[in-house]
Amino acid sequence: MEKLLLTGFEPFGKEKINPSEIIVKKMHGRNIGGKKVISQVLPVNFSCGEIIWREIENVAPRYILGLGLAGGRNQICLERIAINLSPENKKIFVDGADAYFSHLPLESILEELHKNNIPARISNSAGTYFCNYVMYYTLHYLKYRDLSIKAGFVHLPYIPEQVLDRDLPSMSLKTMEKAVEIVIRSI
């Protein structure tokens, strides 16, 4: 059975929970679409890149799917591009490409999500925080090591519990779990 490395992040900033962490923990060890899911929760700091590299070596996955929180977004966002820019506004790798593109079939994944009535879109920016950092770090490592692993990143909105006293969009955890399962089956 092929292995899929699924990553998410711990809560950060003022957030007490992170839906990516919850989903990653729930899916650990599951078989989804013929892929054995191996999960890793990442810290929201610069060690997350090295952890990704270690996990790629230890797990030897065929696929890597990163998840992260993008509070304020109202849809599942399939990230197309990671840029060589760290949260400190510096290059992640001085000799790295300006950007890397996701290896995932984003159009067909989007079509499957829409068939299942899940609000989703393709995003052309993974941002400039640690979600972009992990996506770029992963894609750079795969290119550097010449590994034929399919990898990409998905941003998730808040869950309702996170916006009880804020006027911000959210999505149920159940819908997000279903979306992540669809993404995994589609890659």
Summary of the structure (lengths in Angstrom):
residues: 187
radius of gyration: 15.2
end to end distance: 14.4
largest distance: 47.2
contacts: 635
relative contact order: 0.23
helix: 35%
strand: 26%
